[in-house]
């Protein structure tokens, strides 16, 4: 049985809001395609362009690109970002909206990022719109 994952409001390009299921975060990395795009498939080493929304499981939003009105871009699959992004986004198609539930071992581990409100051991949830591949 698939674990209960948060639900995201909105569609591709909209700033989402997350609602969390009962029972706490599941173990392991979980990738759920909320909207399937039909663009180029992301390969390891590609530089991808995304909008993203990040929230601690059952906690607060810690960062998002929608409020800034600008996408970000970075190489994927090569250790430039947290492991959950590297593992969860390679193989996805541009134009997709993807939800990632990222356990601490694929996120910020036991140290967290206290200045961002991410505690050690926190599970992170991201909604990512894959805008383009450079």
C-alpha positions in Angstrom: 0.0 0.0 0.0 1.3 3.4 -0.9 2.1 5.7 2.0 -0.2 8.7 2.7 1.5 11.8 1.2 0.5 15.4 1.5 -1.9 16.9 -1.0 -0.9 20.0 -2.9 -3.3 22.7 -4.1 -3.1 24.4 -7.5 -1.6 23.3 -10.8 1.7 23.7 -12.6 2.9 27.3 -12.1 0.7 28.1 -9.1 2.2 28.4 -5.6 0.9 25.3 -3.8 -0.5 24.9 -0.3 0.1 21.5 1.4 -2.3 19.6 3.6 -0.8 16.7 5.5 -2.3 13.3 6.3 -2.6 11.8 9.7 0.1 9.6 11.0 3.4 11.4 10.3 6.0 11.1 7.6 6.6 7.8 5.8 10.1 6.2 5.8 12.2 6.7 2.7 12.1 8.9 -0.3 8.7 9.2 -2.0 8.1 10.7 -5.5 4.6 11.5 -6.7 4.0 13.1 -10.1 1.1 15.4 -9.6 0.9 16.6 -13.2 2.8 14.7 -16.0 4.6 17.0 -18.4 5.4 16.1 -22.0 8.7 17.9 -22.3 12.3 16.7 -22.3 13.2 14.0 -19.8 15.7 15.2 -17.2 19.0 13.4 -17.3 21.8 13.2 -14.7 24.1 16.2 -15.2 21.4 18.4 -16.9 20.9 21.9 -15.6 17.2 22.2 -14.8 15.0 25.3 -14.3 12.4 25.0 -11.6 9.8 26.7 -9.4 9.7 25.0 -5.9 7.9 25.2 -2.6 9.5 23.6 0.5 7.9 22.8 3.8 8.8 20.7 6.8 6.4 17.7 7.3 3.6 19.0 9.6 5.6 22.2 10.0 6.1 25.5 8.3 7.1 26.6 4.8 10.9 27.3 4.8 11.5 28.4 1.2 9.8 28.9 -2.1 10.5 30.5 -5.5 6.9 31.5 -6.2 7.0 34.5 -3.8 10.2 35.7 -5.4 8.6 35.5 -8.8 11.7 33.8 -10.3 12.8 30.3 -11.1 16.1 28.8 -10.0 18.4 26.6 -12.0 21.1 24.1 -11.0 22.7 20.9 -12.2 20.8 17.8 -11.1 22.0 14.3 -10.3 25.6 15.5 -9.5 25.4 16.4 -5.8 24.8 20.1 -6.2 21.5 19.9 -4.3 20.1 17.6 -1.6 20.0 13.9 -2.4 16.2 13.7 -2.5 16.2 16.2 -5.4 19.0 14.4 -7.2 17.2 11.1 -6.9 13.6 12.3 -7.3 14.0 14.6 -10.3 16.2 12.7 -12.7 14.0 10.9 -15.1 11.1 13.3 -14.8 9.8 15.3 -17.8 9.7 19.1 -18.1 6.3 20.5 -17.7 5.7 18.1 -14.7 4.7 19.0 -11.2 6.3 16.6 -8.7 5.8 16.2 -5.0 8.9 14.9 -3.1 8.7 13.5 0.5 12.4 13.6 1.5 13.6 11.8 4.7 16.5 13.4 6.6 19.0 11.0 5.2 18.3 12.4 1.7 17.8 16.0 3.0 19.7 17.8 5.7 20.3 14.9 8.0 20.7 15.3 11.8 22.1 18.8 11.5 19.1 20.4 9.8 19.2 24.0 8.7 18.2 25.8 11.9 18.2 29.3 10.4 15.6 28.1 7.9 13.5 26.4 10.5 14.6 22.9 9.5 15.4 20.7 12.5 17.7 17.8 12.6 15.8 14.7 11.5 13.0 16.6 9.7 11.3 15.1 6.7 11.0 17.7 4.0 8.2 18.0 1.4 8.7 19.9 -1.9 6.4 20.6 -4.7 8.6 21.2 -7.8 7.5 22.5 -11.2 10.0 21.4 -13.8 10.0 24.4 -16.1 12.9 23.7 -18.5 16.2 22.0 -19.1 19.1 24.3 -20.2 
